[in-house]
Amino acid sequence: MDINSAVGRKAGLTDEKLLAVVNNDLSVFSDVERLVIELADEMANTPANVSDDLYARLREKFSEEQLLQLGAQLAFENYRARLNRIFDVGSDELYQPQISGMDLRSSVKSAANFS
């Protein structure tokens, strides 16, 4: 989560959305974002299967080239996360939530282990 949160923040990702993923509350995401998260979840499964229905819904929003790029990035992140787990690569504690006035320690601890 550490490096992904830093890159995500540069792209405009908020702490609210980062922590929503950890807490499995996707209500803060747009329909397209939830669709991409659904694809990421399916690709992380073993075996990775994308249903015809999901593929059809993705094709309504993305071109073939965009889907190829998206799938490649998701596959890379899945590879990296699994490699980190194999070699017990832990968090560098780079992720510091920028939401003020909330006790997020338990969510942040969970988020640090989320790759």
N, C-alpha and C positions, 0 to 999 in steps of 0.2 A: 504494500500500500504506500510505502514511503515515496519511492521514486514516481510511481503513478500519480500520487496526489500532487506532487510538485509539477509534473508535466500537465496534469489536468487543470491545475490552478491557472497556469499560463494560458490555457485554452478557455478559461472562464468557468471551470467546474467549481461549484461551491461546496463548503463543508457540509451543508445540509444534504446535498446529493451524495457526497462521499459516505457520510454516516448512514444515509438511507439504505445504501447497498449492504452495508454491514448488518443493519437491522432488518434486512429483507422487506423494506417498505418502499415500494417503487412508485408510490402515488405522487411523488414530487417530480417525476420524470415525464417528459412528453410521450405521446404515442410512439413516435419514431425511436426515441431513446429506449423505451421499453422493448420495442421490437429488436433492437440491437442487443440489448441485455439478454433477451430470450435466445437469440442466436448464440451469444457467448456461452450461455448455460448449456445449450445443446452441444456445442463444440467441446465443452469441458467434460461432458459425459464420456464414459467408456462402455461401448463404442460410441463414437461421435456420429450421431444420425440427425440429419435435418429433414423434417417431414416435408412432403410436397406442399402441404398447407402453409407451413412457415416460409418455405422458399417462394411460394406465390405471393405471400404478403410482403416479403422483402423486395420482390421484383416490382411491386407497385410503387415503392419508394426509392429504389436504387437502380442504377444502370448495371449492366453486366460488369463493366470495369470497376465501378464502385464496390460491387459485391466481392469481386476478386481481391481488391485492396483491403476491404474490411475483413474478409475471411483470413487473409494472410496475416494481418495484424493481430487478430484474435488468436490464431494458431501460434504465433510467436509468443504472445503473452501467456498462453497456456503452457507452452514449452518451458518458458522461463520460470513460471510458478512451480511447475513440477520439478524442475531441476533444483530450484531453491529448497524444496521439501526433501528431496533425496539427500542433499548435502547439508541439511539442517541450517540453511542460511537464515539468520534471524533479522529482525528489524534493526536499522541504525537509529531508530527513534527520530527520524527526520520529520515525520508528520506531526504537526502541531496545529490543532484546530483553531480556526480564527473566529469561531462563534463565541461571543462574549455572554456572560451571565448564565451559563449553563454548566452543570457538572457533567462533563463528557468523559471522565476517566475510564469508565468501564467500556464505553463504546470505542474509545481510542485504543485501549488495550486490545480489544477484539480486532479493530481495524489494522493494527500493526501486524497482526498475524495473517491478515487476508491478502492474498497475492493475486 
